[in-house]
Amino acid sequence: MNERDGHSQEHAEAPGAAQAGDAAAEHAEPKGAAEAPIPELVIISGMSGAGRSTAAKCLEDLGWFVVDNLPPALIPTMVDLGARSQGNVARIAVVVDVRGRRFFDNLKESLADLTAKQVTRRVVYLEASDEALVRRFESVRRPHPLQGDGRIVDGIAAERDLLRELRGDADLVIDTSSLNVHELRAKLDAQFAGDDEPELRATVMSFGYKYGLPVDADLVVDCRFLPNPHWVPELRPFTGQNEEVASYVFDQPGAKEFLDRYAELLRLVATGYRREGKRYVTIAVGCTGGKHRSVAMSERLSRRLAADGVETVVVHRDLGRE
């Protein structure tokens, strides 16, 4: 009799305790949810040998939580775990490459999941020419991950085909063919070191047409319509960074007008890029050798962009070449 009474009392009290627990949970969960910021995410990918490891180390030095070779299907899980850290893991960088090729089919689904969760994510794609990649693999005497029984160039071709769609969807493409480790780190520092994310970042890159077009260029400007300072003996030894060379270039008919109108065009383009969510743009400015006209124009153009509120990095790709 007493046992029954005891059991009855237990069963009678349990619902009340459960209701109290549910009420406490209701009040606790919204508070916790509001205090759990979603981490910022960068996905690093691209060609093997193009500098993914360097990019990962650079972001790690900048305070990012870096995960190498994470299967794409686990990226949303990684972001969820970061959100539970209560702000201790605010920025996550993951390296996705052909070593995880069995999981590449899941990448699109993972990216769609991140978009639905309103996760701020960017895809950085590292590119390099076939010649540069072959040279790098041969220098370390390692096979390409996809070459199998074939040659290094066969592996490179297979990888390009595998990553073609990802490259097209990338937010930032960096061609490392002519960059050393320090130059690549400088580019990444310029893009990711700041605490506040600017609306648009631009890389203005001078180049010489005789050395080929930059493969990562979004826009290409041709300065070969201007007289070449190379044919002025007293200016030939200098570059477009020299004030005398720059003055010579902008004293030519059409030079200042070209700069004014192209800067105006870029304002229109920048507005469209912001509207479409594009955060990075590479503007390639070319002349014959990449030493005089393109360098001078790049320097002036970068100042115009900076004056319009665009964070700008200037790179002179072919400066110093013979």
JODADA-V345314 format. One record per helix or strand of 3 or more residues. SS is the DSSP state (helix for helix, strand for strand). FROM is the first residue (numbers start at 0). TO is the last residue. If there is no record, write none. Layout:
BEGIN
ss->SS from->FROM to->TO
ss->SS from->FROM to->TO
END
This chain:
BEGIN
ss->helix from->1 to->33
ss->strand from->39 to->45
ss->helix from->51 to->60
ss->strand from->64 to->66
ss->helix from->71 to->82
ss->strand from->90 to->94
ss->helix from->97 to->115
ss->strand from->120 to->126
ss->helix from->129 to->139
ss->helix from->151 to->168
ss->strand from->171 to->174
ss->helix from->180 to->191
ss->strand from->200 to->207
ss->helix from->208 to->210
ss->strand from->218 to->221
ss->helix from->228 to->230
ss->helix from->232 to->235
ss->helix from->242 to->249
ss->helix from->254 to->274
ss->strand from->279 to->286
ss->helix from->292 to->306
ss->strand from->310 to->315
END
